[in-house]
Amino acid sequence: MDAILLQILNGLDKGSAYALIALGLTLIFGTLGVVNFAHGALFMLGAFCAVALNKLVSLEQVVLSETEKTAWGTPLEIRTPYVESWFGDFGHLLVEYSVPFSILVAIPVMLVIGVAMERGLIKHFYKRPHAEQILVTFGLAIVLQEIIKAWFGANPIPQPAPETMRGMVDFGAAVGFQAGNIVYPLWRLIYFLFAAVIIGGVFAFLQFTTFGMVVRAGMADRETVGLLGIDIDKRFTLMFGLAAVVAGLAGVMYTPILSPDYHLGMDFLVLSFVVVVVGGMGSLPGAVLAGFLLGILQSFASMNEVKQIFPGIDQIIIYLVAVVILLARPRGLLGRKGVMES
């Protein structure tokens, strides 16, 4: 039972990332009808917002000590981040909590990137075939990752979680199991809770705000909403920006779990599209459900006991499940009738 619960926790960790990226992809497809293969690059750009802020707040000033000497008799170099010299304790918090603070940077940056991407490129492909949309957005993703590679280098860049959030949590004891049997990294639990808040916030925004209600109406019948005098195109542009923000925030908070590199977006892109298709193209609840479901299945498939029986099953389990589900239900788990069906 302990091993099962641990694998479920691992699956929720992976599923959170899949669900957040798939949620943004579904928002874009549901509102604009665009298959956006650059969405993984938005996840990567969010991660590098955290990298950039960490590099910025870690810039150090070097002062030679007047009293302390090195082993060679030269003055000892004292290195202090500029923000600590300028802002004292608050500056220390900026350095220590650079990843959470990156959220404040990523929101406006990703919103601007998303809106610029939609207005500058995507809008010209609304009425083009999906194959052309895939080609142009995939090309954009390659351009973005090469820019990141040129600017930050090709190697992964570790991003530490705040020291107070690097420990382990005795999850088993918290839910009534024997103490010490199920310990789990605190930051991974924080990531899951963060994902739950973001997902809940997106659904609440669409369900309970006037803006969200209009967007949902536009997703169902764009022409009728336009005939009512509502500028639905402007709202859909903002939804593209919102989808970029969701992907970016997912990337920011994932950096302590997986050190970001320029290829991070591509690593998650294909899996996220499988999640979207399994959940049902255009279905937001389906994207979230499929994200967590496939994350948990992948976690169980990675167990040594399972891999001994089925070698390599952890690498293909998501695709096998996708094939089975789509053969039985071409529209996906919660897909709308007529979408992805002949």
C-alpha positions in Angstrom: 0.0 0.0 0.0 2.9 2.4 0.8 4.4 1.8 -2.6 1.1 2.4 -4.3 0.6 5.7 -2.5 4.1 6.8 -3.3 3.6 6.1 -7.0 0.3 8.1 -6.9 2.2 11.0 -5.5 4.8 10.7 -8.2 2.0 10.6 -10.8 0.4 13.7 -9.4 3.7 15.5 -9.7 4.1 14.6 -13.4 0.4 14.9 -14.0 0.4 18.5 -12.7 2.9 19.6 -15.3 1.0 17.7 -18.1 -2.3 19.1 -16.9 -1.1 22.7 -16.8 0.4 22.6 -20.3 -2.5 20.7 -21.7 -4.9 23.2 -20.2 -3.2 26.1 -22.0 -3.2 24.1 -25.3 -6.9 23.4 -24.9 -7.7 27.0 -24.2 -6.0 28.0 -27.5 -7.6 25.2 -29.5 -11.0 25.7 -28.0 -11.0 29.5 -28.5 -9.0 30.0 -31.7 -9.1 26.5 -33.3 -5.3 26.6 -33.6 -3.0 23.6 -33.0 -0.2 25.4 -31.3 3.1 23.4 -31.5 4.9 26.4 -29.9 3.1 25.9 -26.6 6.0 23.8 -25.2 8.3 26.7 -25.9 6.1 28.9 -23.7 6.7 26.4 -20.9 10.4 26.7 -21.5 10.3 30.5 -21.6 8.5 30.5 -18.3 11.3 28.3 -16.8 13.9 30.7 -18.2 12.1 33.7 -16.6 13.1 32.0 -13.3 16.7 31.4 -14.6 17.0 35.1 -15.7 15.7 36.5 -12.4 18.0 34.1 -10.4 21.0 35.3 -12.4 20.0 38.9 -12.0 19.6 38.8 -8.2 22.7 36.7 -7.8 25.0 39.3 -9.3 27.7 39.9 -6.8 30.0 42.8 -5.8 33.5 41.8 -4.7 35.2 43.6 -1.8 38.7 42.9 -0.5 38.7 42.3 3.3 40.9 44.6 5.3 41.5 42.1 8.0 41.1 38.5 6.6 43.8 36.9 4.5 43.8 33.9 2.2 46.3 31.0 2.7 48.6 32.9 0.3 48.6 36.1 2.3 46.4 38.0 -0.1 43.3 39.9 1.0 40.2 37.7 1.2 37.5 38.4 -1.4 34.1 39.0 0.2 31.3 38.4 -2.3 27.8 39.8 -1.6 24.8 40.0 -4.0 24.1 43.5 -4.9 20.4 43.2 -3.9 21.6 42.2 -0.4 23.8 45.3 -0.2 21.0 47.5 -1.4 17.9 46.1 0.3 19.3 44.1 3.3 17.1 41.3 4.5 14.6 41.8 1.7 17.5 41.4 -0.8 18.4 38.2 0.9 14.8 37.0 0.5 15.0 37.8 -3.2 18.0 35.6 -3.6 16.7 32.8 -1.5 13.2 32.8 -2.9 14.0 33.7 -6.5 11.9 30.9 -7.9 8.6 32.0 -6.2 9.4 35.6 -6.9 9.8 34.7 -10.6 6.0 34.2 -10.7 5.7 38.0 -10.5 8.0 38.4 -13.4 6.6 35.6 -15.5 3.0 36.8 -15.5 3.5 40.1 -17.4 6.3 38.7 -19.5 4.4 35.6 -20.7 1.2 37.7 -21.2 3.1 40.1 -23.5 4.8 37.1 -25.3 1.4 35.4 -25.8 -0.4 38.4 -27.1 2.5 39.3 -29.4 2.6 35.7 -30.7 -1.1 35.7 -31.5 -1.2 39.2 -33.0 2.0 38.9 -34.9 1.8 35.3 -36.3 -1.1 33.1 -35.2 -3.9 35.3 -36.4 -2.8 34.9 -40.0 -3.4 31.1 -39.8 -6.8 30.9 -38.3 -8.5 29.8 -41.5 -5.5 27.7 -42.8 -5.4 23.9 -42.5 -4.1 22.4 -39.2 -1.1 21.0 -41.0 0.1 24.6 -41.8 -0.6 25.7 -38.3 1.5 22.9 -37.0 4.4 23.6 -39.3 4.5 27.4 -38.6 4.1 27.0 -34.8 6.7 24.2 -34.7 9.1 26.4 -36.6 8.4 29.2 -34.1 9.2 26.8 -31.3 12.6 25.9 -32.9 13.4 29.6 -33.3 12.6 30.3 -29.6 14.6 27.4 -28.3 17.6 28.4 -30.4 17.4 31.9 -29.0 17.4 30.5 -25.5 20.3 28.2 -26.4 22.3 31.1 -27.8 21.6 33.3 -24.8 21.8 30.8 -21.9 23.9 28.0 -23.4 23.0 24.4 -24.1 23.6 22.9 -20.6 20.9 22.6 -17.9 20.9 25.3 -15.3 20.0 24.2 -11.8 17.5 26.3 -9.9 17.4 25.6 -6.2 14.2 25.7 -4.3 14.2 28.0 -1.2 16.1 26.3 1.6 13.0 26.1 3.8 11.2 24.1 1.0 14.0 21.6 0.2 13.2 19.1 2.8 11.1 15.9 2.9 7.6 15.5 4.2 6.5 12.4 6.1 3.3 12.1 4.0 2.6 8.6 5.3 2.4 9.8 8.9 0.1 12.7 7.9 -2.5 10.3 6.4 -2.3 7.6 9.1 0.4 5.2 7.8 3.5 4.2 9.7 5.9 7.1 10.1 8.9 7.1 7.8 7.4 4.8 5.2 6.3 7.5 2.8 8.5 10.5 2.7 8.2 12.9 -0.2 10.0 16.1 -1.4 8.2 19.1 -0.1 8.7 21.1 -3.3 6.9 18.5 -5.4 3.9 18.7 -3.1 4.0 22.5 -3.4 4.1 22.1 -7.1 1.0 19.9 -7.1 -0.9 22.4 -4.8 0.3 25.3 -7.0 -1.1 23.5 -10.1 -4.4 22.8 -8.4 -4.7 26.5 -7.5 -3.9 27.6 -11.1 -6.3 25.0 -12.6 -9.1 26.0 -10.2 -8.4 29.7 -10.9 -8.8 29.2 -14.7 -12.0 27.3 -14.3 -13.4 29.8 -11.9 -12.5 32.7 -14.2 -14.2 31.0 -17.1 -17.2 29.9 -15.1 -18.0 32.9 -12.9 -16.8 36.1 -14.6 -18.6 37.9 -17.4 -15.4 37.8 -19.5 -15.2 34.1 -19.1 -18.9 33.5 -19.8 -18.5 35.5 -23.1 -15.4 33.5 -24.0 -17.3 30.2 -23.4 -20.1 31.4 -25.5 -17.7 32.4 -28.2 -16.1 28.9 -28.0 -19.6 27.4 -28.7 -20.7 29.9 -31.3 -18.3 32.5 -32.3 -20.4 34.1 -35.1 -23.5 34.6 -32.9 -21.5 36.3 -30.2 -19.9 38.6 -32.8 -23.4 39.5 -34.1 -24.3 40.8 -30.6 -21.6 43.5 -31.0 -19.0 41.9 -28.8 -15.4 42.0 -29.9 -14.8 38.3 -29.4 -11.4 38.5 -31.3 -10.0 40.8 -28.7 -11.2 38.4 -25.9 -9.7 35.4 -27.7 -6.4 37.2 -28.0 -6.4 37.8 -24.2 -7.2 34.1 -23.8 -4.1 33.2 -25.8 -2.1 35.4 -23.5 -3.7 33.7 -20.5 -2.8 30.3 -21.9 0.8 31.5 -22.3 0.8 32.7 -18.7 -0.5 29.2 -17.5 2.3 27.5 -19.4 4.9 30.0 -18.2 3.9 29.6 -14.6 4.1 25.8 -14.9 7.6 26.2 -16.2 8.7 28.6 -13.5 7.7 26.3 -10.6 9.0 23.2 -12.3 12.6 24.5 -12.4 13.7 23.1 -9.0 12.3 19.7 -10.1 14.0 19.5 -13.5 16.9 21.8 -14.3 15.8 23.8 -17.4 17.6 23.7 -20.7 16.7 24.9 -24.2 15.1 21.6 -25.1 12.7 21.5 -22.1 9.7 22.6 -24.2 10.1 19.9 -26.8 10.4 17.3 -24.1 7.0 18.1 -22.8 5.3 19.1 -26.0 4.5 15.7 -27.5 3.3 14.3 -24.3 1.1 17.3 -23.7 -0.5 16.9 -27.1 -1.2 13.3 -26.3 -2.8 14.4 -23.1 -5.0 16.9 -25.0 -6.1 14.4 -27.5 -6.8 11.7 -24.9 -8.8 14.2 -22.8 -10.7 15.5 -25.8 -9.8 18.3 -28.1 -11.4 21.5 -26.8 -12.4 20.0 -23.4 -10.8 21.8 -20.5 -11.9 19.2 -17.9 -10.7 16.5 -20.2 -7.3 18.0 -20.5 -6.9 18.1 -16.7 -8.3 14.6 -16.2 -6.1 13.1 -18.8 -3.0 14.9 -17.5 -3.3 13.4 -14.0 -4.5 10.0 -15.3 -1.5 9.6 -17.7 0.9 11.0 -15.1 -0.2 8.4 -12.6 -0.1 5.6 -15.2 3.4 6.6 -16.2 4.5 6.6 -12.6 3.3 3.1 -12.0 4.9 1.9 -15.3 8.2 3.2 -14.0 8.3 0.8 -11.0 11.1 -1.7 -11.2 8.6 -4.6 -10.7 6.7 -3.5 -13.7 9.7 -2.9 -15.9 11.1 -6.3 -15.1 8.0 -7.8 -16.7 7.6 -5.3 -19.5 11.0 -3.7 -20.2 10.6 -0.1 -21.5 6.9 0.1 -20.7 7.5 3.4 -18.9 8.5 5.0 -22.2 5.5 3.9 -24.2 2.7 3.6 -21.6 1.1 7.0 -22.4 1.0 6.2 -26.1 -0.5 2.7 -25.6 -3.2 4.1 -23.4 -3.9 6.9 -25.9 -4.3 4.3 -28.7 -6.7 2.2 -26.6 -8.8 5.2 -25.6 -9.0 6.7 -29.1 -9.9 3.4 -30.7 -12.8 3.1 -28.2 -13.7 6.8 -28.2 -12.2 8.8 -31.0 -13.4 12.1 -29.5 -11.3 11.4 -26.3 -12.5 11.0 -22.7 -14.6 14.2 -22.5 -14.4 15.5 -26.0 -17.2 17.3 -27.7 -19.2 15.4 -30.3 -17.9 15.7 -33.8 -14.4 16.8 -32.7 -11.7 14.3 -33.7 -14.4 12.0 -35.1 -15.0 11.2 -38.7 
